[in-house]
Amino acid sequence: MLQPRPTILRGLVQRFEDRRAAYSATGTAETRQQMNDAAYTLCVTTGTRDIDTALMIARRLISLTPAPTPTAEPEPDPTPA
């Protein structure tokens, strides 16, 4: 099975959690649909059928790879001056 990059998974988990919080706060049909869309994407990405399993797998895969550390210096511009 292909494994998604941890940075992608971090973004998808954060997106789902943000949408879930928004739905809890507003309860509108629009925020529910956004939460469901985020859940679907996370399920497809992790190869699962329910959001609880998708979150468990995503968090496990994220934990296996250290978070990227910010670089102290900006990367050089590859375009010629």
PyMOL Python script that loads the backbone (N, CA, C, O; Angstrom):
from pymol import cmd

cmd.read_pdbstr("""\
ATOM      1  N   MET A   1       0.846  -1.187   0.000  1.00  0.00           N
ATOM      2  CA  MET A   1       0.000   0.000   0.000  1.00  0.00           C
ATOM      3  C   MET A   1       0.885   1.242   0.000  1.00  0.00           C
ATOM      4  O   MET A   1       1.883   1.305   0.719  1.00  0.00           O
ATOM      5  N   LEU A   2       0.521   2.199  -0.789  1.00  0.00           N
ATOM      6  CA  LEU A   2       1.237   3.472  -0.792  1.00  0.00           C
ATOM      7  C   LEU A   2       0.958   4.208   0.500  1.00  0.00           C
ATOM      8  O   LEU A   2      -0.152   4.164   1.030  1.00  0.00           O
ATOM      9  N   GLN A   3       1.976   4.885   1.002  1.00  0.00           N
ATOM     10  CA  GLN A   3       1.787   5.656   2.224  1.00  0.00           C
ATOM     11  C   GLN A   3       1.926   7.136   1.899  1.00  0.00           C
ATOM     12  O   GLN A   3       2.888   7.552   1.253  1.00  0.00           O
ATOM     13  N   PRO A   4       0.961   7.923   2.351  1.00  0.00           N
ATOM     14  CA  PRO A   4       1.027   9.365   2.103  1.00  0.00           C
ATOM     15  C   PRO A   4       2.143  10.001   2.922  1.00  0.00           C
ATOM     16  O   PRO A   4       2.529   9.491   3.974  1.00  0.00           O
ATOM     17  N   ARG A   5       2.645  11.101   2.432  1.00  0.00           N
ATOM     18  CA  ARG A   5       3.683  11.830   3.149  1.00  0.00           C
ATOM     19  C   ARG A   5       3.117  12.364   4.462  1.00  0.00           C
ATOM     20  O   ARG A   5       1.965  12.796   4.514  1.00  0.00           O
ATOM     21  N   PRO A   6       3.919  12.334   5.514  1.00  0.00           N
ATOM     22  CA  PRO A   6       3.454  12.825   6.812  1.00  0.00           C
ATOM     23  C   PRO A   6       2.978  14.278   6.775  1.00  0.00           C
ATOM     24  O   PRO A   6       2.043  14.632   7.494  1.00  0.00           O
ATOM     25  N   THR A   7       3.595  15.119   5.959  1.00  0.00           N
ATOM     26  CA  THR A   7       3.142  16.513   5.887  1.00  0.00           C
ATOM     27  C   THR A   7       1.734  16.598   5.329  1.00  0.00           C
ATOM     28  O   THR A   7       0.944  17.440   5.754  1.00  0.00           O
ATOM     29  N   ILE A   8       1.416  15.729   4.380  1.00  0.00           N
ATOM     30  CA  ILE A   8       0.061  15.682   3.827  1.00  0.00           C
ATOM     31  C   ILE A   8      -0.914  15.223   4.911  1.00  0.00           C
ATOM     32  O   ILE A   8      -1.978  15.815   5.091  1.00  0.00           O
ATOM     33  N   LEU A   9      -0.541  14.169   5.627  1.00  0.00           N
ATOM     34  CA  LEU A   9      -1.411  13.662   6.684  1.00  0.00           C
ATOM     35  C   LEU A   9      -1.640  14.697   7.778  1.00  0.00           C
ATOM     36  O   LEU A   9      -2.761  14.854   8.262  1.00  0.00           O
ATOM     37  N   ARG A  10      -0.583  15.402   8.169  1.00  0.00           N
ATOM     38  CA  ARG A  10      -0.739  16.438   9.198  1.00  0.00           C
ATOM     39  C   ARG A  10      -1.780  17.469   8.753  1.00  0.00           C
ATOM     40  O   ARG A  10      -2.643  17.873   9.532  1.00  0.00           O
ATOM     41  N   GLY A  11      -1.682  17.879   7.501  1.00  0.00           N
ATOM     42  CA  GLY A  11      -2.629  18.857   6.972  1.00  0.00           C
ATOM     43  C   GLY A  11      -4.048  18.328   6.942  1.00  0.00           C
ATOM     44  O   GLY A  11      -4.986  19.051   7.278  1.00  0.00           O
ATOM     45  N   LEU A  12      -4.219  17.080   6.545  1.00  0.00           N
ATOM     46  CA  LEU A  12      -5.556  16.492   6.475  1.00  0.00           C
ATOM     47  C   LEU A  12      -6.170  16.317   7.858  1.00  0.00           C
ATOM     48  O   LEU A  12      -7.360  16.570   8.049  1.00  0.00           O
ATOM     49  N   VAL A  13      -5.361  15.885   8.821  1.00  0.00           N
ATOM     50  CA  VAL A  13      -5.867  15.734  10.188  1.00  0.00           C
ATOM     51  C   VAL A  13      -6.268  17.099  10.731  1.00  0.00           C
ATOM     52  O   VAL A  13      -7.331  17.245  11.335  1.00  0.00           O
ATOM     53  N   GLN A  14      -5.419  18.095  10.516  1.00  0.00           N
ATOM     54  CA  GLN A  14      -5.726  19.445  11.001  1.00  0.00           C
ATOM     55  C   GLN A  14      -6.993  19.989  10.334  1.00  0.00           C
ATOM     56  O   GLN A  14      -7.832  20.609  10.987  1.00  0.00           O
ATOM     57  N   ARG A  15      -7.116  19.749   9.040  1.00  0.00           N
ATOM     58  CA  ARG A  15      -8.296  20.210   8.309  1.00  0.00           C
ATOM     59  C   ARG A  15      -9.572  19.576   8.873  1.00  0.00           C
ATOM     60  O   ARG A  15     -10.571  20.261   9.094  1.00  0.00           O
ATOM     61  N   PHE A  16      -9.525  18.258   9.101  1.00  0.00           N
ATOM     62  CA  PHE A  16     -10.693  17.588   9.664  1.00  0.00           C
ATOM     63  C   PHE A  16     -11.018  18.134  11.043  1.00  0.00           C
ATOM     64  O   PHE A  16     -12.177  18.433  11.330  1.00  0.00           O
ATOM     65  N   GLU A  17     -10.010  18.269  11.905  1.00  0.00           N
ATOM     66  CA  GLU A  17     -10.252  18.756  13.261  1.00  0.00           C
ATOM     67  C   GLU A  17     -10.803  20.180  13.257  1.00  0.00           C
ATOM     68  O   GLU A  17     -11.676  20.512  14.059  1.00  0.00           O
ATOM     69  N   ASP A  18     -10.296  21.022  12.355  1.00  0.00           N
ATOM     70  CA  ASP A  18     -10.827  22.385  12.231  1.00  0.00           C
ATOM     71  C   ASP A  18     -12.286  22.373  11.811  1.00  0.00           C
ATOM     72  O   ASP A  18     -13.106  23.111  12.357  1.00  0.00           O
ATOM     73  N   ARG A  19     -12.607  21.524  10.827  1.00  0.00           N
ATOM     74  CA  ARG A  19     -13.988  21.448  10.335  1.00  0.00           C
ATOM     75  C   ARG A  19     -14.924  20.868  11.391  1.00  0.00           C
ATOM     76  O   ARG A  19     -16.069  21.301  11.521  1.00  0.00           O
ATOM     77  N   ARG A  20     -14.432  19.891  12.142  1.00  0.00           N
ATOM     78  CA  ARG A  20     -15.243  19.295  13.206  1.00  0.00           C
ATOM     79  C   ARG A  20     -15.535  20.333  14.290  1.00  0.00           C
ATOM     80  O   ARG A  20     -16.652  20.400  14.805  1.00  0.00           O
ATOM     81  N   ALA A  21     -14.529  21.142  14.635  1.00  0.00           N
ATOM     82  CA  ALA A  21     -14.731  22.200  15.630  1.00  0.00           C
ATOM     83  C   ALA A  21     -15.713  23.245  15.112  1.00  0.00           C
ATOM     84  O   ALA A  21     -16.558  23.735  15.862  1.00  0.00           O
ATOM     85  N   ALA A  22     -15.599  23.587  13.827  1.00  0.00           N
ATOM     86  CA  ALA A  22     -16.521  24.560  13.233  1.00  0.00           C
ATOM     87  C   ALA A  22     -17.946  24.023  13.237  1.00  0.00           C
ATOM     88  O   ALA A  22     -18.893  24.762  13.508  1.00  0.00           O
ATOM     89  N   TYR A  23     -18.096  22.738  12.936  1.00  0.00           N
ATOM     90  CA  TYR A  23     -19.435  22.148  12.937  1.00  0.00           C
ATOM     91  C   TYR A  23     -20.007  22.111  14.355  1.00  0.00           C
ATOM     92  O   TYR A  23     -21.195  22.364  14.555  1.00  0.00           O
ATOM     93  N   SER A  24     -19.166  21.799  15.331  1.00  0.00           N
ATOM     94  CA  SER A  24     -19.623  21.794  16.725  1.00  0.00           C
ATOM     95  C   SER A  24     -20.083  23.179  17.157  1.00  0.00           C
ATOM     96  O   SER A  24     -21.030  23.321  17.929  1.00  0.00           O
ATOM     97  N   ALA A  25     -19.395  24.200  16.644  1.00  0.00           N
ATOM     98  CA  ALA A  25     -19.723  25.576  17.030  1.00  0.00           C
ATOM     99  C   ALA A  25     -20.959  26.102  16.321  1.00  0.00           C
ATOM    100  O   ALA A  25     -21.755  26.827  16.917  1.00  0.00           O
ATOM    101  N   THR A  26     -21.129  25.740  15.041  1.00  0.00           N
ATOM    102  CA  THR A  26     -22.222  26.330  14.262  1.00  0.00           C
ATOM    103  C   THR A  26     -23.370  25.376  13.993  1.00  0.00           C
ATOM    104  O   THR A  26     -24.535  25.773  14.025  1.00  0.00           O
ATOM    105  N   GLY A  27     -23.043  24.114  13.727  1.00  0.00           N
ATOM    106  CA  GLY A  27     -24.079  23.124  13.441  1.00  0.00           C
ATOM    107  C   GLY A  27     -24.809  23.330  12.122  1.00  0.00           C
ATOM    108  O   GLY A  27     -25.897  22.788  11.925  1.00  0.00           O
ATOM    109  N   THR A  28     -24.222  24.110  11.217  1.00  0.00           N
ATOM    110  CA  THR A  28     -24.897  24.365   9.944  1.00  0.00           C
ATOM    111  C   THR A  28     -24.673  23.216   8.963  1.00  0.00           C
ATOM    112  O   THR A  28     -23.737  22.429   9.107  1.00  0.00           O
ATOM    113  N   ALA A  29     -25.532  23.139   7.983  1.00  0.00           N
ATOM    114  CA  ALA A  29     -25.401  22.114   6.954  1.00  0.00           C
ATOM    115  C   ALA A  29     -24.105  22.302   6.168  1.00  0.00           C
ATOM    116  O   ALA A  29     -23.472  21.326   5.766  1.00  0.00           O
ATOM    117  N   GLU A  30     -23.716  23.543   5.953  1.00  0.00           N
ATOM    118  CA  GLU A  30     -22.485  23.822   5.204  1.00  0.00           C
ATOM    119  C   GLU A  30     -21.250  23.312   5.955  1.00  0.00           C
ATOM    120  O   GLU A  30     -20.380  22.674   5.361  1.00  0.00           O
ATOM    121  N   THR A  31     -21.176  23.595   7.258  1.00  0.00           N
ATOM    122  CA  THR A  31     -20.007  23.128   8.007  1.00  0.00           C
ATOM    123  C   THR A  31     -20.039  21.608   8.170  1.00  0.00           C
ATOM    124  O   THR A  31     -18.988  20.973   8.245  1.00  0.00           O
ATOM    125  N   ARG A  32     -21.224  21.029   8.224  1.00  0.00           N
ATOM    126  CA  ARG A  32     -21.319  19.556   8.281  1.00  0.00           C
ATOM    127  C   ARG A  32     -20.779  18.957   6.995  1.00  0.00           C
ATOM    128  O   ARG A  32     -20.037  17.975   7.031  1.00  0.00           O
ATOM    129  N   GLN A  33     -21.140  19.535   5.862  1.00  0.00           N
ATOM    130  CA  GLN A  33     -20.646  19.028   4.581  1.00  0.00           C
ATOM    131  C   GLN A  33     -19.133  19.180   4.477  1.00  0.00           C
ATOM    132  O   GLN A  33     -18.454  18.283   3.976  1.00  0.00           O
ATOM    133  N   GLN A  34     -18.599  20.309   4.946  1.00  0.00           N
ATOM    134  CA  GLN A  34     -17.150  20.513   4.928  1.00  0.00           C
ATOM    135  C   GLN A  34     -16.447  19.482   5.814  1.00  0.00           C
ATOM    136  O   GLN A  34     -15.394  18.963   5.445  1.00  0.00           O
ATOM    137  N   MET A  35     -17.024  19.186   6.974  1.00  0.00           N
ATOM    138  CA  MET A  35     -16.461  18.179   7.867  1.00  0.00           C
ATOM    139  C   MET A  35     -16.508  16.800   7.198  1.00  0.00           C
ATOM    140  O   MET A  35     -15.535  16.048   7.255  1.00  0.00           O
ATOM    141  N   ASN A  36     -17.638  16.473   6.566  1.00  0.00           N
ATOM    142  CA  ASN A  36     -17.757  15.188   5.877  1.00  0.00           C
ATOM    143  C   ASN A  36     -16.782  15.079   4.718  1.00  0.00           C
ATOM    144  O   ASN A  36     -16.214  14.011   4.490  1.00  0.00           O
ATOM    145  N   ASP A  37     -16.581  16.160   3.985  1.00  0.00           N
ATOM    146  CA  ASP A  37     -15.613  16.162   2.876  1.00  0.00           C
ATOM    147  C   ASP A  37     -14.196  15.913   3.395  1.00  0.00           C
ATOM    148  O   ASP A  37     -13.438  15.140   2.810  1.00  0.00           O
ATOM    149  N   ALA A  38     -13.853  16.575   4.495  1.00  0.00           N
ATOM    150  CA  ALA A  38     -12.524  16.386   5.084  1.00  0.00           C
ATOM    151  C   ALA A  38     -12.356  14.954   5.587  1.00  0.00           C
ATOM    152  O   ALA A  38     -11.287  14.363   5.435  1.00  0.00           O
ATOM    153  N   ALA A  39     -13.402  14.400   6.183  1.00  0.00           N
ATOM    154  CA  ALA A  39     -13.361  13.021   6.671  1.00  0.00           C
ATOM    155  C   ALA A  39     -13.187  12.050   5.500  1.00  0.00           C
ATOM    156  O   ALA A  39     -12.396  11.111   5.583  1.00  0.00           O
ATOM    157  N   TYR A  40     -13.912  12.273   4.432  1.00  0.00           N
ATOM    158  CA  TYR A  40     -13.813  11.415   3.251  1.00  0.00           C
ATOM    159  C   TYR A  40     -12.387  11.426   2.697  1.00  0.00           C
ATOM    160  O   TYR A  40     -11.824  10.373   2.396  1.00  0.00           O
ATOM    161  N   THR A  41     -11.815  12.606   2.566  1.00  0.00           N
ATOM    162  CA  THR A  41     -10.464  12.725   2.027  1.00  0.00           C
ATOM    163  C   THR A  41      -9.463  11.998   2.917  1.00  0.00           C
ATOM    164  O   THR A  41      -8.570  11.312   2.419  1.00  0.00           O
ATOM    165  N   LEU A  42      -9.608  12.142   4.213  1.00  0.00           N
ATOM    166  CA  LEU A  42      -8.710  11.464   5.140  1.00  0.00           C
ATOM    167  C   LEU A  42      -8.884   9.946   5.059  1.00  0.00           C
ATOM    168  O   LEU A  42      -7.901   9.207   5.118  1.00  0.00           O
ATOM    169  N   CYS A  43     -10.115   9.484   4.927  1.00  0.00           N
ATOM    170  CA  CYS A  43     -10.366   8.044   4.790  1.00  0.00           C
ATOM    171  C   CYS A  43      -9.759   7.492   3.504  1.00  0.00           C
ATOM    172  O   CYS A  43      -9.126   6.436   3.521  1.00  0.00           O
ATOM    173  N   VAL A  44      -9.944   8.188   2.405  1.00  0.00           N
ATOM    174  CA  VAL A  44      -9.383   7.735   1.132  1.00  0.00           C
ATOM    175  C   VAL A  44      -7.859   7.698   1.212  1.00  0.00           C
ATOM    176  O   VAL A  44      -7.230   6.745   0.753  1.00  0.00           O
ATOM    177  N   THR A  45      -7.280   8.727   1.790  1.00  0.00           N
ATOM    178  CA  THR A  45      -5.823   8.827   1.884  1.00  0.00           C
ATOM    179  C   THR A  45      -5.233   7.711   2.739  1.00  0.00           C
ATOM    180  O   THR A  45      -4.140   7.224   2.451  1.00  0.00           O
ATOM    181  N   THR A  46      -5.941   7.304   3.783  1.00  0.00           N
ATOM    182  CA  THR A  46      -5.429   6.254   4.665  1.00  0.00           C
ATOM    183  C   THR A  46      -5.942   4.864   4.293  1.00  0.00           C
ATOM    184  O   THR A  46      -5.540   3.876   4.906  1.00  0.00           O
ATOM    185  N   GLY A  47      -6.818   4.776   3.304  1.00  0.00           N
ATOM    186  CA  GLY A  47      -7.340   3.483   2.867  1.00  0.00           C
ATOM    187  C   GLY A  47      -8.306   2.863   3.856  1.00  0.00           C
ATOM    188  O   GLY A  47      -8.364   1.642   4.004  1.00  0.00           O
ATOM    189  N   THR A  48      -9.073   3.721   4.537  1.00  0.00           N
ATOM    190  CA  THR A  48     -10.021   3.240   5.538  1.00  0.00           C
ATOM    191  C   THR A  48     -11.441   3.652   5.154  1.00  0.00           C
ATOM    192  O   THR A  48     -11.654   4.361   4.171  1.00  0.00           O
ATOM    193  N   ARG A  49     -12.411   3.189   5.955  1.00  0.00           N
ATOM    194  CA  ARG A  49     -13.810   3.510   5.666  1.00  0.00           C
ATOM    195  C   ARG A  49     -14.496   4.316   6.751  1.00  0.00           C
ATOM    196  O   ARG A  49     -15.635   4.748   6.574  1.00  0.00           O
ATOM    197  N   ASP A  50     -13.818   4.526   7.880  1.00  0.00           N
ATOM    198  CA  ASP A  50     -14.437   5.352   8.918  1.00  0.00           C
ATOM    199  C   ASP A  50     -13.397   6.305   9.498  1.00  0.00           C
ATOM    200  O   ASP A  50     -12.200   6.015   9.512  1.00  0.00           O
ATOM    201  N   ILE A  51     -13.878   7.433   9.968  1.00  0.00           N
ATOM    202  CA  ILE A  51     -12.988   8.514  10.374  1.00  0.00           C
ATOM    203  C   ILE A  51     -12.171   8.161  11.607  1.00  0.00           C
ATOM    204  O   ILE A  51     -11.020   8.587  11.709  1.00  0.00           O
ATOM    205  N   ASP A  52     -12.715   7.404  12.540  1.00  0.00           N
ATOM    206  CA  ASP A  52     -11.940   7.045  13.731  1.00  0.00           C
ATOM    207  C   ASP A  52     -10.710   6.223  13.364  1.00  0.00           C
ATOM    208  O   ASP A  52      -9.618   6.463  13.879  1.00  0.00           O
ATOM    209  N   THR A  53     -10.892   5.259  12.480  1.00  0.00           N
ATOM    210  CA  THR A  53      -9.763   4.443  12.023  1.00  0.00           C
ATOM    211  C   THR A  53      -8.794   5.289  11.216  1.00  0.00           C
ATOM    212  O   THR A  53      -7.580   5.151  11.361  1.00  0.00           O
ATOM    213  N   ALA A  54      -9.318   6.161  10.371  1.00  0.00           N
ATOM    214  CA  ALA A  54      -8.462   7.030   9.564  1.00  0.00           C
ATOM    215  C   ALA A  54      -7.599   7.918  10.447  1.00  0.00           C
ATOM    216  O   ALA A  54      -6.405   8.077  10.192  1.00  0.00           O
ATOM    217  N   LEU A  55      -8.192   8.493  11.477  1.00  0.00           N
ATOM    218  CA  LEU A  55      -7.424   9.348  12.391  1.00  0.00           C
ATOM    219  C   LEU A  55      -6.361   8.535  13.131  1.00  0.00           C
ATOM    220  O   LEU A  55      -5.238   9.007  13.311  1.00  0.00           O
ATOM    221  N   MET A  56      -6.703   7.326  13.560  1.00  0.00           N
ATOM    222  CA  MET A  56      -5.750   6.482  14.265  1.00  0.00           C
ATOM    223  C   MET A  56      -4.553   6.152  13.370  1.00  0.00           C
ATOM    224  O   MET A  56      -3.403   6.264  13.795  1.00  0.00           O
ATOM    225  N   ILE A  57      -4.828   5.752  12.145  1.00  0.00           N
ATOM    226  CA  ILE A  57      -3.756   5.399  11.215  1.00  0.00           C
ATOM    227  C   ILE A  57      -2.930   6.635  10.862  1.00  0.00           C
ATOM    228  O   ILE A  57      -1.700   6.578  10.856  1.00  0.00           O
ATOM    229  N   ALA A  58      -3.591   7.740  10.572  1.00  0.00           N
ATOM    230  CA  ALA A  58      -2.869   8.956  10.219  1.00  0.00           C
ATOM    231  C   ALA A  58      -1.946   9.385  11.352  1.00  0.00           C
ATOM    232  O   ALA A  58      -0.787   9.722  11.113  1.00  0.00           O
ATOM    233  N   ARG A  59      -2.440   9.374  12.561  1.00  0.00           N
ATOM    234  CA  ARG A  59      -1.614   9.781  13.703  1.00  0.00           C
ATOM    235  C   ARG A  59      -0.449   8.817  13.926  1.00  0.00           C
ATOM    236  O   ARG A  59       0.646   9.238  14.300  1.00  0.00           O
ATOM    237  N   ARG A  60      -0.687   7.529  13.697  1.00  0.00           N
ATOM    238  CA  ARG A  60       0.398   6.565  13.829  1.00  0.00           C
ATOM    239  C   ARG A  60       1.482   6.812  12.779  1.00  0.00           C
ATOM    240  O   ARG A  60       2.672   6.810  13.096  1.00  0.00           O
ATOM    241  N   LEU A  61       1.068   7.022  11.537  1.00  0.00           N
ATOM    242  CA  LEU A  61       2.039   7.281  10.478  1.00  0.00           C
ATOM    243  C   LEU A  61       2.794   8.587  10.723  1.00  0.00           C
ATOM    244  O   LEU A  61       3.996   8.670  10.473  1.00  0.00           O
ATOM    245  N   ILE A  62       2.091   9.597  11.209  1.00  0.00           N
ATOM    246  CA  ILE A  62       2.739  10.878  11.512  1.00  0.00           C
ATOM    247  C   ILE A  62       3.775  10.682  12.623  1.00  0.00           C
ATOM    248  O   ILE A  62       4.863  11.256  12.566  1.00  0.00           O
ATOM    249  N   SER A  63       3.442   9.879  13.621  1.00  0.00           N
ATOM    250  CA  SER A  63       4.346   9.692  14.755  1.00  0.00           C
ATOM    251  C   SER A  63       5.614   8.930  14.371  1.00  0.00           C
ATOM    252  O   SER A  63       6.624   9.025  15.068  1.00  0.00           O
ATOM    253  N   LEU A  64       5.573   8.184  13.285  1.00  0.00           N
ATOM    254  CA  LEU A  64       6.747   7.429  12.848  1.00  0.00           C
ATOM    255  C   LEU A  64       7.783   8.302  12.163  1.00  0.00           C
ATOM    256  O   LEU A  64       8.926   7.883  11.985  1.00  0.00           O
ATOM    257  N   THR A  65       7.400   9.502  11.778  1.00  0.00           N
ATOM    258  CA  THR A  65       8.300  10.414  11.090  1.00  0.00           C
ATOM    259  C   THR A  65       8.396  11.704  11.884  1.00  0.00           C
ATOM    260  O   THR A  65       7.372  12.309  12.204  1.00  0.00           O
ATOM    261  N   PRO A  66       9.606  12.135  12.209  1.00  0.00           N
ATOM    262  CA  PRO A  66       9.726  13.385  12.967  1.00  0.00           C
ATOM    263  C   PRO A  66       9.179  14.575  12.181  1.00  0.00           C
ATOM    264  O   PRO A  66       9.243  14.613  10.952  1.00  0.00           O
ATOM    265  N   ALA A  67       8.649  15.529  12.910  1.00  0.00           N
ATOM    266  CA  ALA A  67       8.132  16.752  12.281  1.00  0.00           C
ATOM    267  C   ALA A  67       9.293  17.517  11.665  1.00  0.00           C
ATOM    268  O   ALA A  67      10.395  17.520  12.213  1.00  0.00           O
ATOM    269  N   PRO A  68       9.055  18.164  10.533  1.00  0.00           N
ATOM    270  CA  PRO A  68      10.130  18.936   9.920  1.00  0.00           C
ATOM    271  C   PRO A  68      10.513  20.114  10.808  1.00  0.00           C
ATOM    272  O   PRO A  68       9.661  20.753  11.425  1.00  0.00           O
ATOM    273  N   THR A  69      11.807  20.381  10.856  1.00  0.00           N
ATOM    274  CA  THR A  69      12.278  21.517  11.644  1.00  0.00           C
ATOM    275  C   THR A  69      12.510  22.692  10.707  1.00  0.00           C
ATOM    276  O   THR A  69      13.024  22.511   9.604  1.00  0.00           O
ATOM    277  N   PRO A  70      12.142  23.880  11.129  1.00  0.00           N
ATOM    278  CA  PRO A  70      12.357  25.044  10.264  1.00  0.00           C
ATOM    279  C   PRO A  70      13.852  25.304  10.100  1.00  0.00           C
ATOM    280  O   PRO A  70      14.638  25.121  11.030  1.00  0.00           O
ATOM    281  N   THR A  71      14.214  25.723   8.931  1.00  0.00           N
ATOM    282  CA  THR A  71      15.619  26.025   8.671  1.00  0.00           C
ATOM    283  C   THR A  71      15.946  27.418   9.192  1.00  0.00           C
ATOM    284  O   THR A  71      15.111  28.322   9.174  1.00  0.00           O
ATOM    285  N   ALA A  72      17.177  27.566   9.654  1.00  0.00           N
ATOM    286  CA  ALA A  72      17.595  28.853  10.219  1.00  0.00           C
ATOM    287  C   ALA A  72      17.823  29.887   9.116  1.00  0.00           C
ATOM    288  O   ALA A  72      17.590  31.080   9.313  1.00  0.00           O
ATOM    289  N   GLU A  73      18.279  29.419   7.966  1.00  0.00           N
ATOM    290  CA  GLU A  73      18.561  30.332   6.866  1.00  0.00           C
ATOM    291  C   GLU A  73      17.591  30.041   5.714  1.00  0.00           C
ATOM    292  O   GLU A  73      17.245  28.886   5.469  1.00  0.00           O
ATOM    293  N   PRO A  74      17.164  31.074   5.022  1.00  0.00           N
ATOM    294  CA  PRO A  74      16.295  30.813   3.862  1.00  0.00           C
ATOM    295  C   PRO A  74      17.077  30.113   2.761  1.00  0.00           C
ATOM    296  O   PRO A  74      18.280  30.319   2.597  1.00  0.00           O
ATOM    297  N   GLU A  75      16.362  29.282   2.011  1.00  0.00           N
ATOM    298  CA  GLU A  75      17.023  28.575   0.912  1.00  0.00           C
ATOM    299  C   GLU A  75      17.364  29.571  -0.182  1.00  0.00           C
ATOM    300  O   GLU A  75      16.625  30.533  -0.394  1.00  0.00           O
ATOM    301  N   PRO A  76      18.478  29.356  -0.881  1.00  0.00           N
ATOM    302  CA  PRO A  76      18.856  30.288  -1.935  1.00  0.00           C
ATOM    303  C   PRO A  76      17.871  30.262  -3.092  1.00  0.00           C
ATOM    304  O   PRO A  76      17.251  29.240  -3.387  1.00  0.00           O
ATOM    305  N   ASP A  77      17.745  31.402  -3.732  1.00  0.00           N
ATOM    306  CA  ASP A  77      16.865  31.529  -4.889  1.00  0.00           C
ATOM    307  C   ASP A  77      17.538  30.851  -6.077  1.00  0.00           C
ATOM    308  O   ASP A  77      18.650  31.226  -6.447  1.00  0.00           O
ATOM    309  N   PRO A  78      16.872  29.840  -6.691  1.00  0.00           N
ATOM    310  CA  PRO A  78      17.502  29.108  -7.795  1.00  0.00           C
ATOM    311  C   PRO A  78      17.539  29.891  -9.104  1.00  0.00           C
ATOM    312  O   PRO A  78      18.212  29.467 -10.043  1.00  0.00           O
ATOM    313  N   THR A  79      16.844  31.009  -9.196  1.00  0.00           N
ATOM    314  CA  THR A  79      16.850  31.773 -10.444  1.00  0.00           C
ATOM    315  C   THR A  79      18.115  32.617 -10.525  1.00  0.00           C
ATOM    316  O   THR A  79      18.557  33.162  -9.514  1.00  0.00           O
ATOM    317  N   PRO A  80      18.707  32.731 -11.717  1.00  0.00           N
ATOM    318  CA  PRO A  80      19.924  33.547 -11.852  1.00  0.00           C
ATOM    319  C   PRO A  80      19.621  35.028 -11.608  1.00  0.00           C
ATOM    320  O   PRO A  80      18.526  35.515 -11.890  1.00  0.00           O
ATOM    321  N   ALA A  81      20.612  35.714 -11.085  1.00  0.00           N
ATOM    322  CA  ALA A  81      20.441  37.149 -10.764  1.00  0.00           C
ATOM    323  C   ALA A  81      20.545  38.021 -11.969  1.00  0.00           C
ATOM    324  O   ALA A  81      20.424  39.241 -11.860  1.00  0.00           O
TER     325      ALA A  81
END
""", "prot")
cmd.dss("prot")
cmd.show_as("cartoon", "prot")
cmd.util.cbc("prot")
cmd.orient("prot")
